Amino acid sequence: MRRVVMWSIALYLAATIGVPLAVVKFWHLIPYWHRHDSIQVAVYMHETGALDRMDLEEYVRGVVAAEMPAGFHQESLKAQAIAARTYVAGRLKRQGGKGCDRHPDADICTDPAHCQGWLSDDELVDKWGYLNYFTYKRKIAEAVDATKGIILTYDGAVIDPVYHANSGGVTENSEDVWSVRIPYLRSVRGDFELGTPHYRNSYSFGVLELESMLGVDLVDRSESVEVIDGHEIKVVVQGNLSADSVEILDRSENGHVRLVRFGEAVLTGPEVRQRLGLSSARFTVEVLSDQLIITTIGYGHGVGLSQYGANAMASLGNDYRAILLHYYTGVQFARLI
Ligand SMILES: [Zn+2]
């Protein structure tokens, strides 16, 4: 009797834990009869260096999972799915795209700093935990399936659907960030993101830290040698920051810093953002005697779709079409064939 109970428990555990784990682990080995007529994407895995071919919609699911929090509203996940699909559609070699210029055999790579992020099922189990994995995976699959094949075009051409985390209430014109005017990447306002994460961040930097991170000189220093108790000691006297140590020289009408002077050096806003690890290049500065306070608005480059804005718009009842038409000016919906 005891043996029957033990076997029943073992069987139960195998069924509830072992089978789903096996499905996750070996999913990619299961033949996809339904994929034969699907669009294949050659994806370069930047972590392993492997080149994988996968179904376009499967690729889009991995991008949405990597690039947007899975807890976001379903309509914002759909908007993200269309942005992700449009992004790869513009690079697909079979559609006349140039592919990933760092990896000649690939349509796209999984390096978020180059093409767009993508996570495998194993990585998603690590990211979300085993319990959330099935819930989130299904939620994202539903968002991707509901928009299957849909992409965005402008004047008949596939758009470059850039996106960022949080616009801080107003997005940027493309030329204010990258010097290139793109007709569908216009500044749009929408006070959706107030109170969301990264809407406003504050940083403080000491003088030495600021000088070494930016590679600039900001204060005068005098060195002298004093003899104390018979020992020669080098004494460095460091001046304080003054009101004119840092000056913002030029910013876009929406607040994106174009040029800023630190001491004698002039840097661009994006350079300062990158070197100081700021959330965005839309910032203000406040000089205190021994430190600089920088306050940023938004997170990311600020051009195109705002992910937190999309989530907030969706929560207010907007569907994915309204979200995308808000952030990408004058675009049309098309079907990838
Ligand atoms: Zn790439």
Residues whose N, C-alpha, C, O or C-beta is under 5 A from the ligand:
A	BS01	ZN	C100 I108 C109 H114 C115
